[in-house]
Amino acid sequence: MRVKFKLVIKKDIINIIIPHFTKYSLLGFKSLQYLIWIKIVNILVLEPKRSLERDNKLDLLIKELSS
């Protein structure tokens, strides 16, 4: 069985999800994906206003996640 859900509240991501996976580390390839995901979250939090530069950074990181 596979379950998917979507979080849209940044506060929950920052205060619940990130601390959980920092305390209980992922292993293998998932840990690499998590590090990329953290970079994406940081960009979204630190640069909330959309710009071409921000979107390009996000696109590159999302492509890394897909490979």
N, CA, C and O atoms as a Maestro MAE file, in Angstrom:
{
 s_m_m2io_version
 :::
 2.0.0
}

f_m_ct {
 s_m_title
 :::
 protein
 m_atom[268] {
  # First column is atom index #
  i_m_mmod_type
  r_m_x_coord
  r_m_y_coord
  r_m_z_coord
  i_m_residue_number
  s_m_chain_name
  s_m_pdb_residue_name
  s_m_pdb_atom_name
  i_m_atomic_number
  :::
  1 25 0.845 -1.175 0.000 1 A "MET " " N  " 7
  2 3 0.000 0.000 0.000 1 A "MET " " CA " 6
  3 2 0.894 1.243 0.000 1 A "MET " " C  " 6
  4 15 1.883 1.304 0.730 1 A "MET " " O  " 8
  5 25 0.547 2.200 -0.800 2 A "ARG " " N  " 7
  6 3 1.307 3.436 -0.911 2 A "ARG " " CA " 6
  7 2 0.413 4.613 -0.528 2 A "ARG " " C  " 6
  8 15 -0.731 4.711 -0.972 2 A "ARG " " O  " 8
  9 25 0.952 5.499 0.300 3 A "VAL " " N  " 7
  10 3 0.185 6.646 0.756 3 A "VAL " " CA " 6
  11 2 0.928 7.918 0.364 3 A "VAL " " C  " 6
  12 15 2.145 8.014 0.523 3 A "VAL " " O  " 8
  13 25 0.186 8.887 -0.146 4 A "LYS " " N  " 7
  14 3 0.757 10.189 -0.483 4 A "LYS " " CA " 6
  15 2 -0.074 11.265 0.189 4 A "LYS " " C  " 6
  16 15 -1.292 11.139 0.317 4 A "LYS " " O  " 8
  17 25 0.597 12.321 0.614 5 A "PHE " " N  " 7
  18 3 -0.123 13.478 1.123 5 A "PHE " " CA " 6
  19 2 0.675 14.726 0.797 5 A "PHE " " C  " 6
  20 15 1.872 14.663 0.518 5 A "PHE " " O  " 8
  21 25 0.001 15.845 0.837 6 A "LYS " " N  " 7
  22 3 0.617 17.110 0.470 6 A "LYS " " CA " 6
  23 2 0.510 18.083 1.640 6 A "LYS " " C  " 6
  24 15 -0.579 18.334 2.156 6 A "LYS " " O  " 8
  25 25 1.646 18.623 2.048 7 A "LEU " " N  " 7
  26 3 1.666 19.636 3.097 7 A "LEU " " CA " 6
  27 2 1.794 21.002 2.438 7 A "LEU " " C  " 6
  28 15 2.646 21.202 1.573 7 A "LEU " " O  " 8
  29 25 0.973 21.913 2.836 8 A "VAL " " N  " 7
  30 3 1.071 23.250 2.275 8 A "VAL " " CA " 6
  31 2 1.363 24.303 3.347 8 A "VAL " " C  " 6
  32 15 1.553 25.479 3.036 8 A "VAL " " O  " 8
  33 25 1.398 23.880 4.584 9 A "ILE " " N  " 7
  34 3 1.656 24.822 5.666 9 A "ILE " " CA " 6
  35 2 3.150 24.785 5.983 9 A "ILE " " C  " 6
  36 15 3.655 23.807 6.534 9 A "ILE " " O  " 8
  37 25 3.852 25.868 5.623 10 A "LYS " " N  " 7
  38 3 5.303 25.921 5.814 10 A "LYS " " CA " 6
  39 2 5.691 25.716 7.272 10 A "LYS " " C  " 6
  40 15 6.717 25.103 7.568 10 A "LYS " " O  " 8
  41 25 4.881 26.222 8.163 11 A "LYS " " N  " 7
  42 3 5.172 26.093 9.589 11 A "LYS " " CA " 6
  43 2 5.285 24.614 9.985 11 A "LYS " " C  " 6
  44 15 6.175 24.243 10.751 11 A "LYS " " O  " 8
  45 25 4.392 23.781 9.469 12 A "ASP " " N  " 7
  46 3 4.429 22.349 9.783 12 A "ASP " " CA " 6
  47 2 5.672 21.678 9.202 12 A "ASP " " C  " 6
  48 15 6.276 20.813 9.835 12 A "ASP " " O  " 8
  49 25 6.040 22.084 8.005 13 A "ILE " " N  " 7
  50 3 7.241 21.520 7.383 13 A "ILE " " CA " 6
  51 2 8.464 21.873 8.220 13 A "ILE " " C  " 6
  52 15 9.297 21.014 8.509 13 A "ILE " " O  " 8
  53 25 8.566 23.133 8.604 14 A "ILE " " N  " 7
  54 3 9.739 23.614 9.341 14 A "ILE " " CA " 6
  55 2 9.763 23.103 10.780 14 A "ILE " " C  " 6
  56 15 10.824 22.738 11.286 14 A "ILE " " O  " 8
  57 25 8.619 23.073 11.436 15 A "ASN " " N  " 7
  58 3 8.586 22.724 12.862 15 A "ASN " " CA " 6
  59 2 8.355 21.254 13.164 15 A "ASN " " C  " 6
  60 15 8.645 20.808 14.274 15 A "ASN " " O  " 8
  61 25 7.841 20.486 12.207 16 A "ILE " " N  " 7
  62 3 7.525 19.079 12.477 16 A "ILE " " CA " 6
  63 2 8.320 18.129 11.576 16 A "ILE " " C  " 6
  64 15 9.038 17.258 12.068 16 A "ILE " " O  " 8
  65 25 8.191 18.296 10.271 17 A "ILE " " N  " 7
  66 3 8.783 17.345 9.329 17 A "ILE " " CA " 6
  67 2 10.312 17.382 9.366 17 A "ILE " " C  " 6
  68 15 10.948 16.339 9.519 17 A "ILE " " O  " 8
  69 25 10.900 18.552 9.229 18 A "ILE " " N  " 7
  70 3 12.367 18.660 9.195 18 A "ILE " " CA " 6
  71 2 12.991 18.173 10.504 18 A "ILE " " C  " 6
  72 15 13.945 17.396 10.454 18 A "ILE " " O  " 8
  73 25 12.497 18.593 11.670 19 A "PRO " " N  " 7
  74 3 13.093 18.072 12.910 19 A "PRO " " CA " 6
  75 2 12.969 16.545 13.047 19 A "PRO " " C  " 6
  76 15 13.877 15.887 13.555 19 A "PRO " " O  " 8
  77 25 11.847 15.996 12.591 20 A "HIS " " N  " 7
  78 3 11.666 14.541 12.668 20 A "HIS " " CA " 6
  79 2 12.740 13.811 11.869 20 A "HIS " " C  " 6
  80 15 13.385 12.895 12.381 20 A "HIS " " O  " 8
  81 25 12.932 14.216 10.611 21 A "PHE " " N  " 7
  82 3 13.904 13.524 9.770 21 A "PHE " " CA " 6
  83 2 15.344 13.914 10.081 21 A "PHE " " C  " 6
  84 15 16.275 13.234 9.649 21 A "PHE " " O  " 8
  85 25 15.534 14.987 10.817 22 A "THR " " N  " 7
  86 3 16.874 15.312 11.305 22 A "THR " " CA " 6
  87 2 17.217 14.379 12.464 22 A "THR " " C  " 6
  88 15 18.350 13.912 12.589 22 A "THR " " O  " 8
  89 25 16.227 14.117 13.302 23 A "LYS " " N  " 7
  90 3 16.435 13.216 14.443 23 A "LYS " " CA " 6
  91 2 16.483 11.755 14.007 23 A "LYS " " C  " 6
  92 15 17.325 10.996 14.485 23 A "LYS " " O  " 8
  93 25 15.591 11.357 13.108 24 A "TYR " " N  " 7
  94 3 15.515 9.980 12.625 24 A "TYR " " CA " 6
  95 2 15.919 9.969 11.153 24 A "TYR " " C  " 6
  96 15 15.072 10.043 10.263 24 A "TYR " " O  " 8
  97 25 17.202 9.876 10.917 25 A "SER " " N  " 7
  98 3 17.759 10.019 9.571 25 A "SER " " CA " 6
  99 2 17.266 8.963 8.602 25 A "SER " " C  " 6
  100 15 17.035 7.810 8.965 25 A "SER " " O  " 8
  101 25 17.113 9.387 7.369 26 A "LEU " " N  " 7
  102 3 16.828 8.466 6.282 26 A "LEU " " CA " 6
  103 2 18.140 7.813 5.864 26 A "LEU " " C  " 6
  104 15 19.219 8.322 6.167 26 A "LEU " " O  " 8
  105 25 18.044 6.694 5.175 27 A "LEU " " N  " 7
  106 3 19.237 5.958 4.758 27 A "LEU " " CA " 6
  107 2 19.340 5.894 3.246 27 A "LEU " " C  " 6
  108 15 18.339 5.983 2.534 27 A "LEU " " O  " 8
  109 25 20.558 5.740 2.770 28 A "GLY " " N  " 7
  110 3 20.797 5.516 1.345 28 A "GLY " " CA " 6
  111 2 20.372 6.680 0.469 28 A "GLY " " C  " 6
  112 15 20.565 7.848 0.808 28 A "GLY " " O  " 8
  113 25 19.780 6.320 -0.682 29 A "PHE " " N  " 7
  114 3 19.385 7.307 -1.687 29 A "PHE " " CA " 6
  115 2 18.371 8.309 -1.132 29 A "PHE " " C  " 6
  116 15 18.384 9.483 -1.502 29 A "PHE " " O  " 8
  117 25 17.496 7.840 -0.246 30 A "LYS " " N  " 7
  118 3 16.487 8.742 0.343 30 A "LYS " " CA " 6
  119 2 17.139 9.859 1.145 30 A "LYS " " C  " 6
  120 15 16.614 10.971 1.185 30 A "LYS " " O  " 8
  121 25 18.274 9.585 1.784 31 A "SER " " N  " 7
  122 3 18.947 10.639 2.540 31 A "SER " " CA " 6
  123 2 19.487 11.726 1.607 31 A "SER " " C  " 6
  124 15 19.483 12.907 1.954 31 A "SER " " O  " 8
  125 25 19.951 11.320 0.422 32 A "LEU " " N  " 7
  126 3 20.411 12.304 -0.566 32 A "LEU " " CA " 6
  127 2 19.242 13.140 -1.076 32 A "LEU " " C  " 6
  128 15 19.366 14.353 -1.241 32 A "LEU " " O  " 8
  129 25 18.111 12.489 -1.325 33 A "GLN " " N  " 7
  130 3 16.920 13.211 -1.759 33 A "GLN " " CA " 6
  131 2 16.453 14.188 -0.676 33 A "GLN " " C  " 6
  132 15 16.022 15.300 -0.978 33 A "GLN " " O  " 8
  133 25 16.542 13.768 0.565 34 A "TYR " " N  " 7
  134 3 16.137 14.628 1.682 34 A "TYR " " CA " 6
  135 2 16.997 15.889 1.733 34 A "TYR " " C  " 6
  136 15 16.480 16.983 1.956 34 A "TYR " " O  " 8
  137 25 18.301 15.740 1.528 35 A "LEU " " N  " 7
  138 3 19.195 16.905 1.541 35 A "LEU " " CA " 6
  139 2 18.844 17.899 0.433 35 A "LEU " " C  " 6
  140 15 18.904 19.112 0.634 35 A "LEU " " O  " 8
  141 25 18.480 17.376 -0.730 36 A "ILE " " N  " 7
  142 3 18.050 18.250 -1.839 36 A "ILE " " CA " 6
  143 2 16.731 18.931 -1.472 36 A "ILE " " C  " 6
  144 15 16.547 20.122 -1.719 36 A "ILE " " O  " 8
  145 25 15.825 18.167 -0.885 37 A "TRP " " N  " 7
  146 3 14.524 18.707 -0.482 37 A "TRP " " CA " 6
  147 2 14.697 19.830 0.546 37 A "TRP " " C  " 6
  148 15 13.990 20.836 0.493 37 A "TRP " " O  " 8
  149 25 15.637 19.658 1.480 38 A "ILE " " N  " 7
  150 3 15.922 20.701 2.472 38 A "ILE " " CA " 6
  151 2 16.376 21.979 1.766 38 A "ILE " " C  " 6
  152 15 15.972 23.077 2.151 38 A "ILE " " O  " 8
  153 25 17.211 21.841 0.739 39 A "LYS " " N  " 7
  154 3 17.655 23.021 -0.023 39 A "LYS " " CA " 6
  155 2 16.460 23.727 -0.663 39 A "LYS " " C  " 6
  156 15 16.377 24.955 -0.663 39 A "LYS " " O  " 8
  157 25 15.536 22.931 -1.207 40 A "ILE " " N  " 7
  158 3 14.331 23.497 -1.833 40 A "ILE " " CA " 6
  159 2 13.504 24.255 -0.797 40 A "ILE " " C  " 6
  160 15 13.074 25.381 -1.049 40 A "ILE " " O  " 8
  161 25 13.283 23.650 0.353 41 A "VAL " " N  " 7
  162 3 12.511 24.301 1.415 41 A "VAL " " CA " 6
  163 2 13.191 25.602 1.843 41 A "VAL " " C  " 6
  164 15 12.524 26.621 2.021 41 A "VAL " " O  " 8
  165 25 14.508 25.570 2.009 42 A "ASN " " N  " 7
  166 3 15.231 26.785 2.408 42 A "ASN " " CA " 6
  167 2 15.059 27.905 1.391 42 A "ASN " " C  " 6
  168 15 14.862 29.060 1.768 42 A "ASN " " O  " 8
  169 25 15.131 27.577 0.122 43 A "ILE " " N  " 7
  170 3 14.931 28.592 -0.910 43 A "ILE " " CA " 6
  171 2 13.523 29.177 -0.818 43 A "ILE " " C  " 6
  172 15 13.342 30.393 -0.879 43 A "ILE " " O  " 8
  173 25 12.531 28.303 -0.670 44 A "LEU " " N  " 7
  174 3 11.148 28.774 -0.601 44 A "LEU " " CA " 6
  175 2 10.900 29.650 0.626 44 A "LEU " " C  " 6
  176 15 10.113 30.595 0.568 44 A "LEU " " O  " 8
  177 25 11.563 29.339 1.724 45 A "VAL " " N  " 7
  178 3 11.379 30.119 2.948 45 A "VAL " " CA " 6
  179 2 12.163 31.430 2.895 45 A "VAL " " C  " 6
  180 15 11.641 32.488 3.249 45 A "VAL " " O  " 8
  181 25 13.412 31.354 2.452 46 A "LEU " " N  " 7
  182 3 14.274 32.536 2.455 46 A "LEU " " CA " 6
  183 2 13.998 33.482 1.295 46 A "LEU " " C  " 6
  184 15 14.284 34.678 1.371 46 A "LEU " " O  " 8
  185 25 13.437 32.928 0.215 47 A "GLU " " N  " 7
  186 3 13.131 33.749 -0.964 47 A "GLU " " CA " 6
  187 2 11.664 33.543 -1.356 47 A "GLU " " C  " 6
  188 15 11.382 32.961 -2.404 47 A "GLU " " O  " 8
  189 25 10.737 34.012 -0.529 48 A "PRO " " N  " 7
  190 3 9.320 33.752 -0.810 48 A "PRO " " CA " 6
  191 2 8.807 34.427 -2.086 48 A "PRO " " C  " 6
  192 15 7.852 33.958 -2.705 48 A "PRO " " O  " 8
  193 25 9.447 35.527 -2.467 49 A "LYS " " N  " 7
  194 3 9.015 36.241 -3.664 49 A "LYS " " CA " 6
  195 2 9.617 35.577 -4.897 49 A "LYS " " C  " 6
  196 15 10.826 35.357 -4.973 49 A "LYS " " O  " 8
  197 25 8.755 35.263 -5.858 50 A "ARG " " N  " 7
  198 3 9.215 34.599 -7.072 50 A "ARG " " CA " 6
  199 2 10.110 35.508 -7.893 50 A "ARG " " C  " 6
  200 15 9.875 36.709 -8.022 50 A "ARG " " O  " 8
  201 25 11.157 34.883 -8.450 51 A "SER " " N  " 7
  202 3 12.044 35.586 -9.371 51 A "SER " " CA " 6
  203 2 12.590 34.542 -10.334 51 A "SER " " C  " 6
  204 15 12.524 33.342 -10.068 51 A "SER " " O  " 8
  205 25 13.120 35.001 -11.432 52 A "LEU " " N  " 7
  206 3 13.687 34.087 -12.410 52 A "LEU " " CA " 6
  207 2 14.843 33.303 -11.798 52 A "LEU " " C  " 6
  208 15 14.955 32.095 -12.010 52 A "LEU " " O  " 8
  209 25 15.692 33.975 -11.049 53 A "GLU " " N  " 7
  210 3 16.836 33.315 -10.411 53 A "GLU " " CA " 6
  211 2 16.375 32.233 -9.430 53 A "GLU " " C  " 6
  212 15 16.896 31.118 -9.441 53 A "GLU " " O  " 8
  213 25 15.405 32.565 -8.590 54 A "ARG " " N  " 7
  214 3 14.873 31.595 -7.620 54 A "ARG " " CA " 6
  215 2 14.255 30.402 -8.333 54 A "ARG " " C  " 6
  216 15 14.501 29.254 -7.963 54 A "ARG " " O  " 8
  217 25 13.450 30.676 -9.358 55 A "ASP " " N  " 7
  218 3 12.799 29.591 -10.090 55 A "ASP " " CA " 6
  219 2 13.807 28.696 -10.797 55 A "ASP " " C  " 6
  220 15 13.609 27.484 -10.881 55 A "ASP " " O  " 8
  221 25 14.883 29.282 -11.307 56 A "ASN " " N  " 7
  222 3 15.930 28.485 -11.951 56 A "ASN " " CA " 6
  223 2 16.627 27.574 -10.946 56 A "ASN " " C  " 6
  224 15 16.909 26.413 -11.244 56 A "ASN " " O  " 8
  225 25 16.906 28.105 -9.753 57 A "LYS " " N  " 7
  226 3 17.513 27.285 -8.698 57 A "LYS " " CA " 6
  227 2 16.596 26.121 -8.336 57 A "LYS " " C  " 6
  228 15 17.040 24.980 -8.203 57 A "LYS " " O  " 8
  229 25 15.321 26.428 -8.179 58 A "LEU " " N  " 7
  230 3 14.357 25.384 -7.831 58 A "LEU " " CA " 6
  231 2 14.250 24.334 -8.930 58 A "LEU " " C  " 6
  232 15 14.201 23.137 -8.647 58 A "LEU " " O  " 8
  233 25 14.214 24.778 -10.180 59 A "ASP " " N  " 7
  234 3 14.141 23.838 -11.308 59 A "ASP " " CA " 6
  235 2 15.316 22.868 -11.305 59 A "ASP " " C  " 6
  236 15 15.137 21.668 -11.511 59 A "ASP " " O  " 8
  237 25 16.517 23.389 -11.072 60 A "LEU " " N  " 7
  238 3 17.708 22.525 -11.043 60 A "LEU " " CA " 6
  239 2 17.626 21.495 -9.912 60 A "LEU " " C  " 6
  240 15 17.952 20.323 -10.101 60 A "LEU " " O  " 8
  241 25 17.190 21.946 -8.744 61 A "LEU " " N  " 7
  242 3 17.079 21.026 -7.616 61 A "LEU " " CA " 6
  243 2 15.986 19.983 -7.837 61 A "LEU " " C  " 6
  244 15 16.155 18.819 -7.474 61 A "LEU " " O  " 8
  245 25 14.887 20.389 -8.421 62 A "ILE " " N  " 7
  246 3 13.800 19.448 -8.709 62 A "ILE " " CA " 6
  247 2 14.245 18.413 -9.737 62 A "ILE " " C  " 6
  248 15 13.881 17.241 -9.635 62 A "ILE " " O  " 8
  249 25 15.022 18.833 -10.715 63 A "LYS " " N  " 7
  250 3 15.575 17.878 -11.686 63 A "LYS " " CA " 6
  251 2 16.516 16.894 -11.008 63 A "LYS " " C  " 6
  252 15 16.540 15.713 -11.356 63 A "LYS " " O  " 8
  253 25 17.291 17.376 -10.040 64 A "GLU " " N  " 7
  254 3 18.163 16.472 -9.262 64 A "GLU " " CA " 6
  255 2 17.353 15.428 -8.529 64 A "GLU " " C  " 6
  256 15 17.744 14.263 -8.461 64 A "GLU " " O  " 8
  257 25 16.216 15.844 -7.976 65 A "LEU " " N  " 7
  258 3 15.348 14.893 -7.276 65 A "LEU " " CA " 6
  259 2 14.805 13.828 -8.211 65 A "LEU " " C  " 6
  260 15 14.607 12.683 -7.806 65 A "LEU " " O  " 8
  261 25 14.565 14.197 -9.452 66 A "SER " " N  " 7
  262 3 13.957 13.292 -10.426 66 A "SER " " CA " 6
  263 2 14.951 12.282 -10.997 66 A "SER " " C  " 6
  264 15 14.552 11.242 -11.521 66 A "SER " " O  " 8
  265 25 16.245 12.591 -10.895 67 A "SER " " N  " 7
  266 3 17.229 11.701 -11.528 67 A "SER " " CA " 6
  267 2 17.660 10.575 -10.620 67 A "SER " " C  " 6
  268 15 18.481 9.746 -11.011 67 A "SER " " O  " 8
  :::
 }
 m_bond[267] {
  # First column is bond index #
  i_m_from
  i_m_to
  i_m_order
  :::
  1 1 2 1
  2 2 3 1
  3 3 4 2
  4 3 5 1
  5 5 6 1
  6 6 7 1
  7 7 8 2
  8 7 9 1
  9 9 10 1
  10 10 11 1
  11 11 12 2
  12 11 13 1
  13 13 14 1
  14 14 15 1
  15 15 16 2
  16 15 17 1
  17 17 18 1
  18 18 19 1
  19 19 20 2
  20 19 21 1
  21 21 22 1
  22 22 23 1
  23 23 24 2
  24 23 25 1
  25 25 26 1
  26 26 27 1
  27 27 28 2
  28 27 29 1
  29 29 30 1
  30 30 31 1
  31 31 32 2
  32 31 33 1
  33 33 34 1
  34 34 35 1
  35 35 36 2
  36 35 37 1
  37 37 38 1
  38 38 39 1
  39 39 40 2
  40 39 41 1
  41 41 42 1
  42 42 43 1
  43 43 44 2
  44 43 45 1
  45 45 46 1
  46 46 47 1
  47 47 48 2
  48 47 49 1
  49 49 50 1
  50 50 51 1
  51 51 52 2
  52 51 53 1
  53 53 54 1
  54 54 55 1
  55 55 56 2
  56 55 57 1
  57 57 58 1
  58 58 59 1
  59 59 60 2
  60 59 61 1
  61 61 62 1
  62 62 63 1
  63 63 64 2
  64 63 65 1
  65 65 66 1
  66 66 67 1
  67 67 68 2
  68 67 69 1
  69 69 70 1
  70 70 71 1
  71 71 72 2
  72 71 73 1
  73 73 74 1
  74 74 75 1
  75 75 76 2
  76 75 77 1
  77 77 78 1
  78 78 79 1
  79 79 80 2
  80 79 81 1
  81 81 82 1
  82 82 83 1
  83 83 84 2
  84 83 85 1
  85 85 86 1
  86 86 87 1
  87 87 88 2
  88 87 89 1
  89 89 90 1
  90 90 91 1
  91 91 92 2
  92 91 93 1
  93 93 94 1
  94 94 95 1
  95 95 96 2
  96 95 97 1
  97 97 98 1
  98 98 99 1
  99 99 100 2
  100 99 101 1
  101 101 102 1
  102 102 103 1
  103 103 104 2
  104 103 105 1
  105 105 106 1
  106 106 107 1
  107 107 108 2
  108 107 109 1
  109 109 110 1
  110 110 111 1
  111 111 112 2
  112 111 113 1
  113 113 114 1
  114 114 115 1
  115 115 116 2
  116 115 117 1
  117 117 118 1
  118 118 119 1
  119 119 120 2
  120 119 121 1
  121 121 122 1
  122 122 123 1
  123 123 124 2
  124 123 125 1
  125 125 126 1
  126 126 127 1
  127 127 128 2
  128 127 129 1
  129 129 130 1
  130 130 131 1
  131 131 132 2
  132 131 133 1
  133 133 134 1
  134 134 135 1
  135 135 136 2
  136 135 137 1
  137 137 138 1
  138 138 139 1
  139 139 140 2
  140 139 141 1
  141 141 142 1
  142 142 143 1
  143 143 144 2
  144 143 145 1
  145 145 146 1
  146 146 147 1
  147 147 148 2
  148 147 149 1
  149 149 150 1
  150 150 151 1
  151 151 152 2
  152 151 153 1
  153 153 154 1
  154 154 155 1
  155 155 156 2
  156 155 157 1
  157 157 158 1
  158 158 159 1
  159 159 160 2
  160 159 161 1
  161 161 162 1
  162 162 163 1
  163 163 164 2
  164 163 165 1
  165 165 166 1
  166 166 167 1
  167 167 168 2
  168 167 169 1
  169 169 170 1
  170 170 171 1
  171 171 172 2
  172 171 173 1
  173 173 174 1
  174 174 175 1
  175 175 176 2
  176 175 177 1
  177 177 178 1
  178 178 179 1
  179 179 180 2
  180 179 181 1
  181 181 182 1
  182 182 183 1
  183 183 184 2
  184 183 185 1
  185 185 186 1
  186 186 187 1
  187 187 188 2
  188 187 189 1
  189 189 190 1
  190 190 191 1
  191 191 192 2
  192 191 193 1
  193 193 194 1
  194 194 195 1
  195 195 196 2
  196 195 197 1
  197 197 198 1
  198 198 199 1
  199 199 200 2
  200 199 201 1
  201 201 202 1
  202 202 203 1
  203 203 204 2
  204 203 205 1
  205 205 206 1
  206 206 207 1
  207 207 208 2
  208 207 209 1
  209 209 210 1
  210 210 211 1
  211 211 212 2
  212 211 213 1
  213 213 214 1
  214 214 215 1
  215 215 216 2
  216 215 217 1
  217 217 218 1
  218 218 219 1
  219 219 220 2
  220 219 221 1
  221 221 222 1
  222 222 223 1
  223 223 224 2
  224 223 225 1
  225 225 226 1
  226 226 227 1
  227 227 228 2
  228 227 229 1
  229 229 230 1
  230 230 231 1
  231 231 232 2
  232 231 233 1
  233 233 234 1
  234 234 235 1
  235 235 236 2
  236 235 237 1
  237 237 238 1
  238 238 239 1
  239 239 240 2
  240 239 241 1
  241 241 242 1
  242 242 243 1
  243 243 244 2
  244 243 245 1
  245 245 246 1
  246 246 247 1
  247 247 248 2
  248 247 249 1
  249 249 250 1
  250 250 251 1
  251 251 252 2
  252 251 253 1
  253 253 254 1
  254 254 255 1
  255 255 256 2
  256 255 257 1
  257 257 258 1
  258 258 259 1
  259 259 260 2
  260 259 261 1
  261 261 262 1
  262 262 263 1
  263 263 264 2
  264 263 265 1
  265 265 266 1
  266 266 267 1
  267 267 268 2
  :::
 }
}
